[in-house]
Amino acid sequence: MVYELPPFRPPSEAYSMLLRVTRGCPWNRCTYCGMYKGMKFETRSVEEMKADIDAALEFYGDRAMNVFIGDADSPVIKTVDFVEILRYLRSKFTRIHRVTSYGRAKTIALMAPEKLKRLAEAGLDRLHLGLETGDPNLLQYIKKGATPEHMIEAGRKIKAAGIELSEYLMLGVGGSKGWESHARESARVLNAIVPDFIRVRTMTLIPGTPMFEAYEKGEYLPANVLEMLMEERLLIECLDGIGSEFHSDHVSNLVPVFGKFMGDKPQMLETLDRIIERVEKNKDKLTNEPRIATVM
């Protein structure tokens, strides 16, 4: 049997079973993002989801696995519906390790804490949120539709509900002029949240997006390799006294840096220092040419 799959999932969910409770993104205005462009946002019914879960059970069998639920903002649907879907999923797949989903900070910041607790009790284990930056001016520039205060409130609500939190940060999004503020302000927000995981991605321009058009017009100057490495180092340096794990687990990233801040921070900084030293020796050859995605 065939059931509907989300078109995107985090790298950490590469081996997870995929389900799709919504189609597209309810915001869909971020200037850097091309993931759901041209896709009408829709929520799928509880009946549709139960049918998909039944089809997945027929295909996979009741075996131990993780489950990722897409698309961009699953908590935006009615909590009573999401709870019913999660309970049905858990009743059919009795050996699930974890259930995770994308979420949007503004959506969660506006949710009553009790609703998040109900989702946790129904079996939602982790939410993936795109912070991208903690810089208020940069958040406005990329039209994220949320403020640093929304980001902090959402993150704290998720943690208080007993749900794991994975926050995503976009290295290089501030460009050549804004990398230092981006690093410092992002660290400030993350220090206030203390997420379970901090995952970084590197800015890649996508043709057809407003960010790409700004670059073509000369209105946006991308950060070069050295600036992005210094930005990442400053970010890690400013993240202090938190128990989060740091994951550079995306193909777009320049250096694979991993560790727990409570014990591995010196080693992470040392890794970046070695790379920065090498790059600085050839900094006269650096350009601000961006990474540009290939659009098929």
C-alpha positions in Angstrom: 0.0 0.0 0.0 1.1 3.6 -0.7 0.8 6.4 1.9 1.9 10.1 1.8 5.4 11.1 2.8 6.7 14.5 3.7 9.3 15.9 1.2 11.8 17.0 3.9 13.1 15.7 7.2 16.2 16.6 9.3 19.4 14.6 8.8 19.0 13.1 12.2 15.8 11.5 11.0 17.4 9.8 8.0 16.4 6.3 9.2 13.0 7.3 10.7 9.6 6.2 9.4 8.0 9.3 7.8 4.4 10.5 8.2 2.8 13.6 6.9 0.1 15.4 9.0 0.3 18.7 7.1 1.3 19.8 3.6 3.6 22.8 3.3 4.3 25.6 5.7 1.7 27.9 7.2 4.2 30.8 7.2 6.2 30.2 4.0 7.6 33.7 3.8 11.2 33.3 5.0 13.4 35.0 2.4 16.1 32.3 2.3 13.8 29.2 2.1 12.6 27.5 -1.0 11.4 24.2 0.6 7.6 24.7 0.3 7.4 27.5 -2.3 4.4 27.0 -4.5 2.8 24.5 -2.2 -0.6 25.4 -0.6 -0.6 24.8 3.1 -3.1 22.1 4.1 -3.9 20.0 7.2 -4.7 16.4 6.8 -7.6 14.8 8.6 -7.4 12.3 11.5 -9.0 9.7 9.2 -6.4 10.2 6.5 -3.6 9.9 9.1 -5.0 6.7 10.6 -5.2 5.2 7.1 -1.6 6.2 6.5 -0.5 4.7 9.8 -2.4 1.5 8.9 -0.6 1.4 5.5 2.8 2.0 7.2 2.1 -0.8 9.6 1.3 -3.2 6.7 4.6 -2.1 5.0 7.0 -2.0 8.0 5.4 -4.3 10.6 5.5 -3.4 14.3 9.2 -3.1 14.7 11.5 -0.8 16.7 12.0 2.5 14.9 11.8 6.3 15.1 9.0 8.3 13.5 9.2 11.8 12.0 6.0 13.7 11.3 6.0 16.5 8.7 5.7 19.0 7.2 6.9 22.3 8.5 4.7 22.9 11.6 2.8 20.0 12.9 1.8 21.6 16.2 -0.3 24.2 14.2 -3.1 21.6 13.8 -5.8 21.2 16.4 -4.2 19.8 19.6 -7.1 17.3 20.0 -6.4 16.0 16.5 -2.7 15.7 17.0 -3.2 13.9 20.3 -5.5 11.4 18.6 -3.0 10.8 15.8 -0.1 10.3 18.2 -2.1 7.9 20.4 -3.2 5.9 17.3 0.3 5.7 16.1 1.6 4.5 19.4 -1.2 1.9 19.7 -0.3 0.4 16.3 3.5 0.7 16.5 4.2 -0.5 20.1 8.0 -0.5 19.8 8.7 3.1 18.7 11.8 4.7 20.2 10.8 8.3 19.6 8.3 10.4 17.7 9.6 13.8 16.4 8.3 16.7 14.3 9.2 20.1 12.9 7.6 23.0 14.8 7.5 26.8 14.3 8.5 29.0 17.2 5.7 31.6 16.8 3.1 28.8 16.8 4.4 27.3 20.0 4.9 30.6 21.7 1.2 31.2 21.3 0.2 27.8 22.5 -1.1 27.2 26.0 1.5 25.1 28.0 -1.2 22.5 28.7 -1.5 21.7 25.0 2.2 20.9 24.7 2.0 18.7 27.8 -0.9 16.8 26.2 1.2 16.2 23.1 4.0 15.0 25.3 1.7 12.6 27.2 0.3 11.3 23.9 3.8 10.4 22.7 5.6 13.4 21.1 9.2 13.1 22.2 11.1 15.8 20.3 10.5 19.0 18.3 12.9 20.5 15.7 12.7 24.3 15.6 14.4 26.6 13.2 15.9 29.4 15.2 18.2 30.4 12.3 19.5 33.5 14.3 18.9 35.3 17.6 19.7 38.7 16.1 16.4 40.7 16.1 17.3 42.8 13.0 18.4 39.7 11.1 15.2 37.8 12.0 13.3 40.7 10.6 15.5 40.9 7.5 14.9 37.2 6.7 11.2 37.6 7.5 11.2 34.7 10.0 7.9 36.0 11.5 9.2 35.6 15.1 11.3 37.7 17.5 14.1 36.5 19.8 11.5 36.6 22.6 9.2 34.3 20.7 12.1 31.9 20.2 12.9 31.9 23.9 9.3 31.5 25.0 8.7 28.6 22.6 11.9 26.8 23.6 11.2 27.1 27.3 7.6 25.9 26.8 8.8 22.8 24.9 11.3 22.0 27.6 8.8 22.6 30.4 6.4 20.2 28.7 9.0 17.4 28.8 9.6 17.4 25.1 13.2 17.3 23.8 14.2 20.3 21.8 16.5 20.5 18.8 17.3 24.1 17.7 18.7 24.9 14.2 21.0 27.7 13.5 22.1 29.0 10.1 25.8 29.8 9.8 26.5 32.7 7.4 22.9 34.0 7.2 24.1 37.4 8.5 26.5 37.8 5.6 29.9 39.4 5.6 28.7 42.4 7.7 26.5 40.7 10.2 28.3 37.5 11.3 29.5 38.8 14.7 26.1 40.1 15.8 24.5 36.9 14.5 26.8 34.7 16.6 26.5 36.7 19.8 22.8 37.2 19.7 22.1 33.6 18.7 24.2 32.5 21.7 22.3 34.8 24.0 19.0 33.2 22.9 20.3 29.7 23.1 21.8 30.3 26.5 18.3 31.4 27.6 16.6 28.3 26.2 19.2 25.5 26.9 17.9 23.2 24.2 18.9 19.5 24.2 20.5 19.9 20.8 22.0 22.8 18.8 22.4 21.9 15.1 24.0 24.2 12.6 23.5 24.5 8.9 25.5 26.7 6.5 23.7 29.4 4.4 23.1 28.2 0.8 21.4 30.6 -1.6 18.5 29.1 -3.5 17.6 30.5 -6.9 14.1 32.0 -6.9 14.2 33.1 -3.3 14.2 36.8 -2.2 17.6 36.2 -0.6 19.1 35.1 -3.9 17.6 38.1 -5.6 19.1 40.4 -3.0 22.5 38.8 -3.7 22.1 39.2 -7.5 21.3 42.9 -6.9 24.3 43.4 -4.7 22.2 44.1 -1.7 23.4 41.0 0.2 27.1 40.2 0.6 27.6 36.6 1.7 30.2 35.8 4.4 33.4 34.2 3.2 34.8 30.9 4.5 37.0 32.6 7.2 34.1 34.8 8.4 31.8 31.7 8.8 34.5 29.8 10.7 35.1 32.8 13.0 31.3 33.1 13.4 30.9 29.4 14.4 33.9 29.8 16.9 32.4 32.9 18.5 29.0 31.2 18.8 30.5 28.2 20.6 32.7 30.5 22.8 29.6 32.5 23.9 27.5 29.4 24.6 28.3 29.0 28.3 27.2 26.8 31.2 24.6 24.8 29.2 24.2 21.1 28.9 23.3 21.1 25.2 24.8 18.9 22.5 26.3 20.6 19.5 25.9 18.9 16.1 27.4 20.1 12.8 25.5 17.3 11.0 24.7 18.7 7.6 26.5 18.3 4.2 26.5 22.1 3.8 28.8 22.7 6.8 32.5 23.5 6.5 33.8 21.6 9.5 32.3 18.6 11.3 32.2 19.8 15.0 30.4 17.7 17.6 30.3 17.7 21.3 28.6 18.4 24.6 29.2 21.8 26.1 29.7 20.6 29.6 32.8 18.6 28.6 33.8 19.0 25.0 33.8 22.8 24.5 37.6 23.2 24.6 38.0 20.5 22.0 35.4 22.0 19.7 37.1 25.4 19.9 40.5 23.8 19.3 39.2 22.1 16.2 38.0 25.4 14.8 41.2 27.2 15.8 43.2 24.7 13.8 41.1 25.2 10.7 41.0 29.0 11.1 44.8 29.2 11.3 45.1 27.3 8.0 42.5 29.4 6.3 44.1 32.7 7.5 47.4 31.7 5.8 45.5 31.9 2.5 43.0 34.6 3.2 44.2 36.7 0.3 42.6 34.1 -1.9 39.2 34.2 -0.2 36.2 35.5 -2.0 32.6 36.2 -1.0 31.1 33.9 -3.6 28.1 32.2 -2.1 27.1 28.6 -2.1 24.3 28.3 -4.5 21.9 25.3 -4.5 21.2 23.4 -7.7 17.5 23.6 -8.5 16.4 20.6 -10.5 
